[in-house]
Amino acid sequence: MKRTFIIAEAGVNHNGQLDLAYKLVDEAVKAGADAVKFQTAVPELVMTEYATKAEYQITNTGEAGSQIEMAKKIHLPLDAYKGLKEYCEKNNIIFLSTPFDMKSLELLLSFNMPYMKVPSGEITNYPYLKRIGEQNMNVIISTGMSTLDDVRECLNLIISSGTDKNKVTLLHCTTEYPAPLQDVNLKAMLALKDTFGVNVGYSDHTKGIEISIAAAAMGATVIEKHFTLDKNMEGPDHVASLEPNELAEMVRCIRNVDLAMGDGVKQIVSSEEKNIVIARKSILAAHDINEGEIFTDKNLIVKRPGNGINPMRWNEVVGRKAKRKFSKDELIEL
């Protein structure tokens, strides 16, 4: 059975409060996600004091303050992540976090996480990508704001630095919060697979859960989705996130999709075998037929049940002589 790897993206939806970060882990566990992912950063190493907020950040947090001022409020200190990782392990959920600077990257590398997640904004960060590539670890790369050429350069650097291509997963993504449905272009996920021959998935910034479910049905191996404790909380990403009950519903739906995908072989399955005789039809006598009478299109009919001669043998039956008398609606025998 195909099983989609579901990442519950906590990101910075803890608003810099460690107790909320632990609560987010609890909710990801309850929802049945495979992993919970945070965002690790030293704001001074990520942006200058002159970096402006994104439009969606202004919409969600107001115009006051710079991007770095906002970032300082919503990021946890680096020493908080070791405890979070241990808490995740205790609760049987995979801890992941995305690094946004080299210091954060080195910290997370020391954790020996099973996957390193590269965010869309770092897809052109040469030294960052090279360092990750040297590890030859499983890498998940979001490709928002990117062309195929951008993705190709990133992928080539990761691979040439030492990472096996088979360890790379590319996530299609639309970097807007929330992402407008008309800009999702979900088929681009398949273009990534066809172009680069790697596993693909989807990092979902839309409202709701339906696009993630559709991506799973289209073959996504990884689904990443932001979630929060409360969409009304102050912060840049809450509005485009799921609340715990919605996250649980998304996981439930994707697991159902996983179960339903099957192996792709068209065959009769065990649950439907018993219905063949009920739903299919047989060749019967349209009215009473005398012994020796010739079977014709007039005196034969196709009706249920399906435990007689298959109607696809019609031409084999027509023209033959009845070996005995048949009553109306009786199964024809040759």
N, C-alpha and C positions, 0 to 999 in steps of 0.2 A: 504494500500500500504506500502510495506517495504520501509523505507527511510534510506539510509546509512548516518551515521554521518561523515561528511568530515572535517578533521582538516588540515588547511593550516599551515604547520610547518615553521614559520619564523625563529625559532631557534636563531642563532647568525648571520644571514645573513644581519643584520644591521651594522655589523662590529664595534659595539660599538658607533654608531652615532644615537642619539635619533631621529633626523629628518627622517632618513631612516627607523627606526622602525615604525614611524607613517605612512610613505608611504607604508610600507608592510601591515599594517592594511587596508589601503585604497584599495590596490590591492586584498586582500583577500575578502573584501566586494564586490568589483566589480565582482569577479569570482563566487560569490555565495556560498562560503564555510560556514559551520555552525560555525566554530571556527577558531581563529588564535592563534597559540601557540608559545611562546618564550621559552628561556632557562635561568633560573635564577641561578646565582652562585657567590660566593665569591671565586675567584681562589685560594687564600691562604688556604681556608678550603677544597678545592677539591683535590688538588695535591701538592706534594712537588716540590721543585726547581729541584729535580733530575729526575722527571718524564719525559720520552722522548716522542716525538711526535709519533703518529701512522704513519704507512707507507703512508696512503692516505693523512695525514696532511703534511708530508714532500713533497709529490708529488705536492700538491696544494698550499703550502706556502713556500717551500724551506727548506733547512736544517738548516739555521741560526735560532738561538734562541731555547729556551726550550719550553715545552708545557705550562708552567705557564706564560711565557712571551707572548706567542701567546694568551692565554686565557685572560690576562689582557687587551689586545688590543681590543678584540672582544666582551667583556661582558659589559653590561650596569650597572651602579651603582644601588644598591637596591632601592634607592628612586625614580628611574625612572618608576617603574612598576605600582605604584598606578595611575599615570597619564595615562599610557597606558591602564590600565583596564577601567578607566572612559571614555577614548576615544572610546574604543570598545563598551561599553554600549551605548554611544551616537549614535554610528553608527550601532546598532542592530546586532552585531556579538559577540559571546561568547569569552571572554578572557580566555586563558589558559596559563600556563607556567610550565615547568618542573623544579623542584628544584634539585640541585646537592650537597647540603650540608644542615646541620641541620638549620643554620640561615636562609637560603633561604626558607627552608621548612616552618619554623614558619611564615615568612612573608606571604607566599602564603596561608597558612591556615587561616590567619587573613582576607584574601580577600573573604572567603566563595565561592570559585569557585565551579561550579557544578560538576566538575571532577578533580581528582588529577591524573596526568600522571607520572608514574614511568618509567624512561628510562632503557634500557637494562643493562647498567653498574651498576645499583643500585640493581639488583635483588638478590644480596647476602649481602646487607647492612642491617644487623639485626636491629640496633637501628632506622634506617631510616624507614624501613618497619613496625616495631612495632608501631612507632609514627603515621604513616599513618593509620594503621589498627585500632588504637584506636578511630579514628574519625567516623567510620562507614559511610563513604561517598562513592560516586561512584569513583571507581579506575580503571584506564586504565593502563595495565602493558605491556610494550614491552619485548619480550622474546628472543632478539638476543643473540647469543653466549651461549645459554642455552640448556641443555638436559631436558627431561621430569622430571627427578628427581630434577633438579634445580628449575624448575617451580613449582613442587609440594611443595618443601620446602618453597618457597616464598608465594605461595597461602595459605598454611597451617598457616603460620605465620600471614599473613594479616587477615585471618578468625578467628584464635584463639585469636587475639588481639582485636576483636570486630566488624569486618566488615561482613555484610551479604554477603554470597557467590553470591547472585543474583545481587549484586552491582559491581561485578568484571568483567572486560572485558580483555581478553588476546589478545595481538597483536603478530602475527607471524612477524618475522623480521630477516633480514640478515644484520649484522652489518659490512658493508663495504660500502665505498662511492666512486664511485657508486658500487652497488652490481652486481656481474656477474649473468647473467640470469641462468646459469647452477647451481648456488648455491642458487637460490631463494626457491626451494622446496615448492611451494605454497600449496601443499596438506597437508603439516605439519600444516597449519591453521586448517584444519578439524580434524587432530589428536588431537590438543589441545581441540577442542570442544568435541570430542568423549571421551577423557580421563578424562577431568575435569568437563564437563557438565556446562560450563559457556559460555557467549557470547564471540565471537572471532572476530578479525579483522586483519588488515594488516598495518604495518608501512613500507612504500615503499621507498627503497633507490636505486632503479634501475633508469636508464635513461629512459625517456619517460613516457607514461601514460598507456600503455596497460596492465601492470601487475596489477595496481590498479583497472582497469576496470574488469579484470578477477576475481580478489578477490571479488569485489562487486557481480559479477554474481554467485560466489561460496557460497555466504552467509555472507560475512563480514558485521558486523554491524557498524564497524568503519574503515575508511581509513585515514591514516595520510601520508602526502606527503610534503617534503621540497619544498619551493619555494624561489625565489630571484628576485630582481629587474633586475639583469643582471648576467648571468652565468660567464661573464668575469671579474667580480669584484674579488679583492684580498680577500682570505679567504679560510678556509678548506672545506666548505660545498657547495659553489656556483656551482661547476661543476656537482654535483649530484642532483641539484635542478631544478625545473621548472621555466620558466619565466612566467610573468603574463598571457600572452595569452595562454600558455600551461596549466596553472592551470585552467583557465576558461574553456578550452576545456575538461579537465579531469572531472571537475564538471558536465559539460553538459552531457558528455557520461555516467557518473555514474547515474545521474538523469534519463536518458533514460533507463538504465538497471533497476533501481528501478521500474520505471513505467511498464516495460515489464515483470517483475518477476511474477506478479499476485498472486493468492491465491493457485495455485497448483492443483485446481480442473479441470479435463479435461471435458470441456463442450463446447457447441456451444455458441459463443459470438454474441452479437447483430450485430456487423459490418459484420459478415460473413453469417448471416441468409439469406440475399437477394441473395447470390450467390449459395445457395444449388440447386435451380431449374436450374441454368445455368450450373454448373459444374458436377452435378451428372447425372445419366442416368436412363432410364426407359426401360421396355420391349415393343418393337414395332413389327409390322409385317415386316418380311424380304422381303416379296412380297405380292401380293394380296392373301387374304385368304377368302375362301367361307364360308358362314354360314353352321354350322354343321361340318366343317373340324376340325380335331384333331390338337391341337397345338403340335409342335415337335421342336426339336433342329434345324431343317432345315428351318422351316417357321417363326421362331422368331429371333429377333436380339436385341442387347442392344445398344441404342444410347441416346444422349442428345435430348431434355431436361429431367430434372428429376421430372416432375410433373405427372408422371404416376405410374405404378406398379413398386415397388422397385425390381431390378434385383435379390436381395437376395431371392425373392419368386419364382425364376425360376422353381424349382421342383414342386411348387404348381400349376403353370400355365401349364407346359408340361403335356400332356395327357388329358387336359380338351377340351371340344368341344366349338368352336366359336359360340357365341349366335347370331352373325350377321356377315355380310361381313365386312372385314377390308381391306383397301387399303394399299399399300406399305408405310412404315414409319408412319403409323397411330398408336397411342397409343392403346395398347391392354386393353380391359376391360373384366372383368369376370362377 
